[in-house]
Amino acid sequence: MRQTEMKVVSQKLIADRVFELVLKGDVVLEMNPGQFMQLKPRRADLLLRRPISICAIDKDLEQCTLLYRVDGDGTADFAKLEAGDAIDVIAPLGNGFSPQETKPGEHALLIGGGIGVPPLYQLGKELVAQGSTVTFVLGFSSAKDVFYEKEMGELGDCFVATVDGTRGVQGFVTTITDALDFVPDTVYSCGPTAMLRVVSERFDDSRTFLSLEERMACGVGACYACVCQRTDDPTKSLKACDEGPVFRAGEVVI
């Protein structure tokens, strides 16, 4: 983890308020699936960095891809970035997912909701590369919010659920997972807390891994803004930015 400057390779709008940002820098060589970055807005009045998960990693080109949704002043500032611009980042942060938890030949189920979908893409790539099978289940509000369905579908089966039924199955990710005709060996999930809570209830804790979307200020474990209560000892906590954001199901209170 270090503070460094990265260059913008490209940026484009890929869904409603969702941008794909490609950055270049040698810090990419240190990145793993499920980790995140803290990006510094260029506006002087925006003091806090914004955490954005890493979607794709290309170590040969020293490039990483971030997908983010414009939800406030910070992300609106990022949306103005153009090719050639520089951006101040702290990366990589967090523990990330471990593809090694799934053995070659085993079947992993990757469940994502909304802007929690991006970190599952690189994980899926690495799982397939090691000889595992992957199935994606993605949940969005509406068709206008759907992204990376094609990219993930190139790695394995990809099912989409939308709340309003305008794309894929009408309902939630559980509408799809409850109807699956196989039992996954491992489950990886990232998305809203309510979704993660249901996932942790549906699948075996020992091989289910959840990436928490907590509000983060510093990103390095110093400010204690993202603490999660431990299930084995309610008087103790874990920091999502430092000891997470990925936890084994049942490890923290969701």
Wavefront OBJ file of the C-alpha trace (Angstrom):
o trace
v 0.000 0.000 0.000
v 1.381 3.403 -0.958
v 0.396 6.857 -2.063
v 1.203 7.444 -5.694
v 0.070 9.174 -8.860
v -1.635 7.299 -11.678
v -2.454 8.369 -15.217
v -5.899 8.153 -16.774
v -5.893 5.890 -19.839
v -9.595 6.185 -20.635
v -12.993 6.852 -19.140
v -16.498 6.195 -20.439
v -20.096 6.002 -19.228
v -21.289 2.362 -19.261
v -24.636 2.535 -17.400
v -26.819 5.092 -15.647
v -24.324 7.255 -13.706
v -21.772 4.407 -13.814
v -18.340 5.118 -15.288
v -15.507 2.819 -16.334
v -12.161 4.415 -15.467
v -8.868 2.852 -16.603
v -5.718 3.952 -14.763
v -2.035 3.208 -15.375
v 0.800 2.959 -12.850
v 3.280 0.459 -11.442
v 1.238 0.137 -8.230
v -1.011 -2.183 -10.272
v 1.666 -4.864 -9.834
v 0.729 -5.026 -6.137
v -3.044 -5.417 -6.640
v -5.232 -8.451 -5.955
v -8.954 -9.126 -6.588
v -11.326 -7.597 -4.056
v -8.964 -4.842 -2.938
v -9.813 -1.167 -3.295
v -8.220 2.247 -3.784
v -8.650 5.643 -2.171
v -8.834 8.347 -4.850
v -8.273 12.010 -4.101
v -10.701 14.437 -5.794
v -9.012 17.303 -7.606
v -11.351 19.918 -6.132
v -9.571 21.647 -3.259
v -12.695 21.792 -1.076
v -13.163 18.001 -1.157
v -10.833 16.883 1.605
v -11.657 13.185 1.954
v -10.561 10.519 -0.496
v -13.199 8.239 -2.001
v -12.901 4.431 -1.817
v -13.449 2.599 -5.108
v -13.090 -1.151 -5.583
v -10.785 -2.573 -8.226
v -12.688 -4.228 -11.067
v -9.923 -5.512 -13.347
v -6.147 -5.831 -13.139
v -3.734 -6.056 -16.079
v -0.230 -6.403 -14.664
v 1.367 -6.727 -18.108
v 0.103 -3.269 -19.096
v 0.263 -1.942 -15.500
v -3.386 -0.910 -15.843
v -6.409 -1.325 -13.589
v -10.089 -0.717 -14.263
v -12.435 0.919 -11.784
v -16.224 1.080 -12.063
v -17.942 3.708 -9.954
v -21.330 5.381 -9.719
v -21.695 9.154 -9.463
v -23.441 9.668 -6.127
v -21.950 12.912 -4.814
v -19.421 15.683 -5.292
v -16.382 13.405 -5.098
v -17.456 10.938 -7.753
v -18.822 13.806 -9.866
v -15.299 15.227 -9.786
v -13.865 11.900 -10.983
v -16.364 11.862 -13.862
v -14.560 14.888 -15.319
v -11.251 13.025 -15.658
v -9.924 12.611 -19.185
v -7.170 10.558 -20.809
v -3.762 11.881 -19.790
v -4.934 13.398 -16.497
v -3.139 12.468 -13.287
v -4.882 11.368 -10.106
v -3.534 10.915 -6.591
v -4.317 7.472 -5.128
v -3.549 5.293 -2.147
v -3.474 1.670 -3.254
v -3.931 -1.196 -2.961
v -6.002 -1.341 0.221
v -7.810 -4.117 2.083
v -7.313 -7.859 2.158
v -9.281 -8.786 -0.970
v -10.744 -12.103 -2.093
v -8.726 -15.323 -2.094
v -9.241 -17.375 -5.283
v -7.243 -20.163 -3.598
v -10.236 -20.886 -1.354
v -11.715 -22.533 -4.453
v -9.780 -25.515 -5.773
v -9.313 -26.264 -9.489
v -12.370 -28.165 -10.687
v -14.634 -26.700 -8.013
v -17.630 -24.452 -8.725
v -17.729 -20.925 -7.290
v -20.858 -18.790 -7.087
v -20.220 -15.036 -7.344
v -23.116 -12.848 -6.167
v -23.061 -9.083 -6.688
v -25.516 -6.280 -6.087
v -25.353 -2.865 -7.755
v -22.007 -1.145 -7.401
v -20.848 -4.203 -5.430
v -20.570 -6.101 -8.718
v -17.183 -4.742 -9.985
v -14.713 -6.563 -7.685
v -16.209 -9.913 -8.685
v -14.943 -9.548 -12.261
v -11.216 -9.875 -11.543
v -11.971 -12.619 -9.041
v -13.869 -14.500 -11.731
v -10.978 -14.136 -14.177
v -8.502 -15.566 -11.693
v -10.805 -18.422 -10.697
v -11.241 -19.442 -14.334
v -7.484 -19.140 -14.940
v -6.778 -21.622 -12.142
v -9.269 -24.152 -13.521
v -12.370 -23.435 -11.431
v -15.905 -22.951 -12.787
v -17.744 -19.715 -12.037
v -21.383 -18.656 -12.088
v -22.340 -15.014 -11.640
v -25.617 -13.773 -10.182
v -25.985 -9.994 -10.487
v -28.706 -7.791 -9.043
v -29.669 -4.296 -10.181
v -32.623 -1.951 -9.780
v -33.428 -1.637 -13.476
v -32.091 -2.358 -16.972
v -30.489 1.094 -17.132
v -28.275 0.154 -14.185
v -26.907 -3.112 -15.607
v -23.216 -3.293 -16.495
v -20.551 -5.929 -17.255
v -23.127 -8.633 -17.978
v -21.362 -9.477 -21.258
v -17.870 -9.418 -19.746
v -18.817 -11.731 -16.897
v -20.796 -13.947 -19.253
v -17.561 -14.615 -21.140
v -16.145 -16.247 -17.999
v -19.126 -18.420 -17.049
v -22.900 -18.469 -16.690
v -24.206 -15.014 -15.798
v -27.726 -14.423 -14.486
v -29.241 -10.978 -13.922
v -32.130 -9.936 -11.699
v -33.731 -6.490 -11.713
v -36.218 -5.199 -9.183
v -38.557 -3.867 -11.875
v -38.124 -6.816 -14.245
v -36.822 -4.738 -17.165
v -33.780 -7.036 -17.553
v -33.363 -10.691 -16.706
v -35.467 -12.124 -13.894
v -37.753 -9.850 -11.895
v -36.770 -9.877 -8.256
v -33.547 -10.046 -6.290
v -30.372 -12.124 -6.481
v -31.985 -14.643 -4.138
v -34.769 -15.147 -6.692
v -32.058 -16.685 -8.876
v -29.866 -18.374 -6.266
v -32.847 -20.175 -4.720
v -33.561 -21.753 -8.122
v -30.008 -22.836 -9.022
v -29.608 -26.492 -9.957
v -26.214 -26.930 -8.280
v -24.661 -26.512 -4.847
v -21.616 -24.219 -5.038
v -18.358 -25.260 -3.413
v -17.594 -21.647 -2.540
v -19.555 -18.393 -2.515
v -18.151 -14.883 -2.916
v -20.418 -11.860 -2.578
v -20.282 -8.068 -2.572
v -23.159 -5.623 -2.373
v -25.645 -3.948 -0.032
v -25.684 -5.071 3.593
v -29.211 -6.497 3.344
v -28.145 -8.681 0.429
v -25.015 -9.907 2.219
v -27.070 -10.770 5.273
v -29.348 -13.001 3.195
v -26.381 -14.602 1.396
v -24.760 -15.445 4.733
v -28.005 -17.093 5.863
v -28.405 -19.123 2.658
v -24.921 -20.622 2.342
v -22.364 -22.468 4.464
v -20.347 -19.996 6.527
v -17.044 -21.852 6.211
v -16.739 -21.288 2.451
v -18.723 -18.094 1.966
v -16.832 -14.812 1.704
v -18.473 -11.403 1.947
v -17.058 -8.030 0.904
v -18.630 -5.298 3.004
v -19.594 -1.905 1.590
v -18.897 0.265 4.618
v -18.392 4.017 4.706
v -14.657 4.686 4.868
v -12.764 7.895 5.529
v -9.055 7.109 5.802
v -8.947 3.655 4.215
v -5.964 2.566 6.317
v -7.529 1.709 9.680
v -6.699 4.933 11.485
v -10.070 6.679 11.808
v -12.248 3.738 12.961
v -15.159 4.911 10.793
v -15.777 1.452 9.317
v -15.646 -0.865 12.318
v -17.693 -4.075 12.302
v -18.693 -5.980 15.417
v -17.195 -9.451 15.778
v -19.710 -12.260 16.173
v -17.554 -14.243 18.609
v -17.034 -11.274 20.948
v -19.465 -8.305 20.763
v -17.018 -6.169 22.767
v -14.447 -6.355 19.967
v -14.507 -5.104 16.402
v -12.732 -5.413 13.069
v -12.007 -2.614 10.597
v -13.529 -3.137 7.156
v -10.863 -1.085 5.384
v -7.878 -2.800 6.978
v -8.858 -6.266 8.222
v -11.529 -6.459 5.501
v -13.372 -5.558 3.377
v -13.644 -9.321 2.810
v -14.705 -11.458 5.762
v -15.698 -15.076 6.059
v -19.476 -15.315 6.600
v -20.248 -15.402 10.301
v -17.063 -13.557 11.250
v -18.686 -10.142 11.731
v -22.192 -8.936 12.519
v -23.908 -7.790 9.335
l 1 2 3 4 5 6 7 8 9 10 11 12 13 14 15 16 17 18 19 20 21 22 23 24 25 26 27 28 29 30 31 32 33 34 35 36 37 38 39 40 41 42 43 44 45 46 47 48 49 50 51 52 53 54 55 56 57 58 59 60 61 62 63 64 65 66 67 68 69 70 71 72 73 74 75 76 77 78 79 80 81 82 83 84 85 86 87 88 89 90 91 92 93 94 95 96 97 98 99 100 101 102 103 104 105 106 107 108 109 110 111 112 113 114 115 116 117 118 119 120 121 122 123 124 125 126 127 128 129 130 131 132 133 134 135 136 137 138 139 140 141 142 143 144 145 146 147 148 149 150 151 152 153 154 155 156 157 158 159 160 161 162 163 164 165 166 167 168 169 170 171 172 173 174 175 176 177 178 179 180 181 182 183 184 185 186 187 188 189 190 191 192 193 194 195 196 197 198 199 200 201 202 203 204 205 206 207 208 209 210 211 212 213 214 215 216 217 218 219 220 221 222 223 224 225 226 227 228 229 230 231 232 233 234 235 236 237 238 239 240 241 242 243 244 245 246 247 248 249 250 251 252 253 254
